[in-house]
Amino acid sequence: MHLDIDPKTQEFLEKLLQEFEGTNYLLGRLIFPKNSDISEIVVKGQQQPEKYLLAYNLCDGNNTVTEIAQKSGLDKSNLNKVLTNWAVFGIIYEVDKSGGKYYKNLRKIEYQKPKEPPKNSKKASVNNNQSTGQSPKADSQKVGIDIEKEG
């Protein structure tokens, strides 16, 4: 939508938009202090999390939904549903521009795969009992387990 407005009003609206962007950024930092808070929402339940993370990062206010779908390799109809959900969660918002539907994210994020538990975690705990030289009962009493009742 294009409005015929005088230059002073245009300048005021541009400043107001900048203030909105700054406020939105600060609120996003308060609500989602860590990037991982946002990335959990973006990739949760997705089989190809990297594509969704790319789509989120492409929500920079300069890409249409069609462009985001093409660049990320996601289906446009599915992407529309995802974008709606992200907007509900407050991690993106719609930007009014002519020429299509645009979204802006709170900030760019990097995807970090969840850490896998150490493969030798059980082995390490068994070795700890053996290395103390104490009986399993003595070790279990240190952590408040009654080994005789559990056995």
Buried (B, 14 or more C-beta within 10 A) or exposed (E): EEEEEEEEEEEEEEEEEEEEBEEBEEEBEEEBEEBEBBBEBBBEEBEEBEBBBBBBBBBBBEBBBEEBBBBBEBEEEEBBEBBEEBBEEBBBBBBEEEEEBBBBBBEEBEBEEEEEEEEEEEEEEEEEBEEEEEEEEEBBEEEEEEEEEEE
